[in-house]
Amino acid sequence: MPKRRCSPAQRAVLDRARELQYECRRCGVREEEPLGKGRFCDPCRYAMTLWEQHDQAQALARELVADPAAVLLVVDVGPDSLPQAQGVAVVAVHDGEVLYAAPAGEYGTAERGAVLDRLDALLADRRVVEEPDYMGPSRRCPDALLRLPGEPVWPGRDPRHPWAAPHSRANASVARIWAPWYAFTDYPYSTYPCVPGDGAAVPWTRSPDVAADGRSMAAVLHRIAAGTEPAWERAAWTLDGHGAGTPERSA
């Protein structure tokens, strides 16, 4: 039985489909090689990936702002802490109320033990958001309350103090929410947004008053949730001329 041939109309459709494999479905640029699954060029794929992270950061900020159990845990207890800080504070994300603020005390003292007991009780049923995990000259992380300065940090949560997750790997941090929202990257086509280095300003305070710092960071989360917190002026989806996100998301 002779093989059925394509009609001119069918041939035209197939030819057009082959041509489209070289054309980005988002910006229309034509590449020399087929674009493969999704049919997006590299710059568009890059912009879309960063936009998705930006969008997810806002979704998380909205969850936290709406959650009355979400709190910011702010500590400053390291050897390179800000002068005379040595404090700890718990601030509600929802309304910025300071739920607890006290001197941190020194490691191994009754004063530090009382602080840990209070945090264990206060944070038992809370959704803990940490202070930025790496900012400025010091690391003001909750796990610093549990060890001597310079002592190795073991991975995972401490079974007695589950709120003190090392380096923000278990608890969210303001830096890890703000960075994808702001969308700064270290080099072109990196899809890993980060906090700008070299002393660049960030929109929260780092001062001897840890409670005030907590309120400042809660305000940042509120602005991200509301969409009023600025993004990087060189954010990929701004520079590529396609506004906010993918055609599917913008539709």
Secondary structure as UniProt FT lines:
FT   HELIX           8..20
FT   TURN            21..22
FT   TURN            25..27
FT   TURN            37..38
FT   HELIX           42..66
FT   TURN            68..69
FT   STRAND          70..76
FT   TURN            79..80
FT   TURN            83..84
FT   STRAND          87..92
FT   TURN            93..95
FT   STRAND          98..103
FT   TURN            107..108
FT   HELIX           110..122
FT   TURN            123..125
FT   STRAND          127..130
FT   TURN            136..137
FT   HELIX           142..146
FT   TURN            149..150
FT   TURN            159..160
FT   TURN            162..163
FT   HELIX           166..168
FT   STRAND          172..173
FT   HELIX           174..182
FT   TURN            188..189
FT   TURN            198..199
FT   HELIX           210..226
FT   TURN            233..234
FT   HELIX           236..239
FT   TURN            240..241
FT   HELIX           247..250
//
